[in-house]
Amino acid sequence: MTLILETQRLLLKPILKSGLNTLHAILIDSYVRRYLCDDKIFPLEQVEEMVSVSQNNFAKKRYGLWFIETKNEQKIIGFAGLWNFFEEVQPQLVYALLPEAIKQGYATEAATKILEYSFDELNYQYLVASCDRPNLESQKLAERIGMIKVDEKIINGNPLVFFRIEKS
């Protein structure tokens, strides 16, 4: 089994230590951090820890964070993956795209591939995703890939919406 995932237009490649600066640049982008990072700028050391956790998860559990790279331009436009939030039993679907890559279907394509991987390779019976309530684009994406809104909570002062999809 390879951990490189492929769609019609994208390659999803596990994020390695060599991609630390690229991931950091994505996470500190003002568009990305607005919702994904509670508008905080993550220090490089925090992103380095994320990469380390992701690599460890890939080695032991076969999931983590993948860069989203366009096949045509071979350009990294964001990341997607499975990440543990809120001390849940199973990781959640997560993604982020740079602003120049939005509204082109890339997030839907990458998220759909992560769903397929979760169900087919990891044999998950369901997958959850959450986003900030004001993040309407992420809510629309969850609905496009077949997720259903199941809950709303306030965590650390932030209103969050939770979505879930069952393995069919």
C-alpha positions in Angstrom: 0.0 0.0 0.0 1.3 3.4 -0.9 0.4 6.5 1.2 0.4 8.7 -1.9 -3.3 9.1 -3.0 -4.3 10.2 -6.5 -7.4 11.8 -7.9 -8.1 13.0 -11.4 -6.3 16.3 -10.9 -4.4 15.9 -7.6 -1.7 14.0 -5.8 -2.0 13.8 -2.1 1.4 13.2 -0.6 2.3 12.6 3.1 3.8 15.7 4.6 7.5 15.0 5.5 9.9 17.0 7.6 11.2 18.4 4.3 7.8 20.1 3.8 7.8 21.9 7.2 8.3 25.4 5.7 5.6 24.8 3.1 3.1 23.6 5.7 4.0 26.6 7.9 3.4 29.0 5.0 0.0 27.4 4.4 -1.0 27.6 8.1 0.0 31.2 8.5 -1.8 32.4 5.4 -4.4 34.8 6.6 -7.2 33.0 4.6 -6.3 29.6 6.0 -5.7 30.7 9.6 -9.0 32.6 9.8 -10.9 29.5 10.5 -8.5 26.6 10.8 -6.1 28.2 13.4 -8.5 30.5 15.2 -6.7 33.3 13.4 -3.5 32.6 15.4 -0.1 32.4 13.8 1.4 29.1 14.6 5.1 29.3 15.5 7.4 27.1 13.3 8.1 24.9 16.3 4.3 24.1 16.7 4.1 23.2 13.0 7.3 21.0 13.3 5.5 19.1 16.1 2.4 18.7 13.9 4.6 17.2 11.1 6.3 14.9 13.7 2.9 13.7 15.0 1.6 13.2 11.4 4.7 11.1 10.5 4.3 9.0 13.6 0.6 8.5 12.8 1.4 7.5 9.3 4.0 5.0 10.6 1.7 3.5 13.2 -1.9 4.1 12.1 -1.6 4.8 8.3 -3.1 8.3 8.5 -1.9 11.9 8.9 -1.6 15.0 6.8 -1.1 15.0 3.0 -0.1 17.9 0.9 -2.5 18.6 -1.9 -0.5 19.0 -5.1 -1.9 19.7 -8.6 -0.8 17.2 -11.2 -0.6 19.8 -14.0 1.4 22.5 -12.3 3.0 20.3 -9.6 2.1 23.0 -7.2 1.2 22.5 -3.5 -2.2 24.2 -3.0 -3.0 23.1 0.5 -3.3 20.0 2.7 -5.9 17.4 3.7 -6.0 14.5 6.0 -7.1 12.9 9.2 -6.3 14.6 12.5 -7.2 14.1 16.1 -9.2 17.0 17.6 -11.1 17.3 20.9 -9.8 13.9 22.3 -12.2 12.0 20.1 -11.8 8.2 19.5 -11.1 8.6 15.8 -9.5 11.4 13.8 -11.5 13.9 11.9 -11.4 14.9 8.2 -9.4 18.2 7.9 -8.4 20.3 4.9 -7.1 23.7 4.0 -6.6 25.4 0.6 -4.7 28.5 -0.2 -6.9 31.3 -1.5 -5.8 31.0 -5.1 -7.0 27.3 -5.2 -10.5 27.8 -3.8 -13.7 27.5 -5.8 -12.2 25.0 -8.3 -13.4 21.8 -6.7 -10.0 20.8 -5.3 -11.2 20.6 -1.7 -14.1 18.4 -2.7 -11.8 16.2 -4.7 -9.2 15.9 -2.0 -11.8 15.4 0.8 -13.6 12.7 -1.2 -10.3 10.8 -1.6 -9.6 11.0 2.1 -13.2 9.6 2.7 -12.5 6.7 0.3 -9.2 6.0 2.0 -10.8 6.1 5.5 -13.5 3.7 4.5 -11.6 1.4 2.1 -8.1 1.3 3.6 -8.6 2.1 7.3 -12.0 0.4 7.4 -13.5 3.2 9.4 -17.3 2.8 9.9 -17.8 6.6 10.0 -16.0 9.9 9.6 -16.5 13.2 11.4 -15.5 16.7 10.4 -16.0 20.0 12.2 -15.6 23.6 11.3 -16.2 27.0 12.8 -19.9 28.0 12.4 -19.1 31.1 10.3 -17.1 28.9 7.8 -19.9 28.4 5.3 -17.6 27.1 2.6 -16.5 24.2 4.8 -20.1 23.4 5.7 -21.0 23.3 2.0 -18.1 21.0 1.3 -19.2 18.6 4.1 -22.6 18.5 2.6 -21.2 18.0 -1.0 -19.3 14.9 0.1 -22.4 13.5 1.8 -21.8 14.4 5.4 -24.8 15.3 7.6 -24.8 18.0 10.3 -25.1 16.2 13.6 -24.2 18.8 16.3 -23.2 22.3 17.3 -20.9 23.0 20.3 -18.9 25.9 21.7 -15.4 24.7 22.3 -12.8 27.1 23.7 -15.2 30.0 23.1 -15.6 29.1 19.4 -19.0 27.9 17.9 -18.3 24.7 16.0 -20.5 22.7 13.6 -20.0 18.9 13.4 -20.7 16.7 10.4 -20.7 12.9 10.1 -20.9 10.3 7.3 -21.4 6.6 7.7 -19.6 4.0 5.6 -22.1 2.7 3.0 
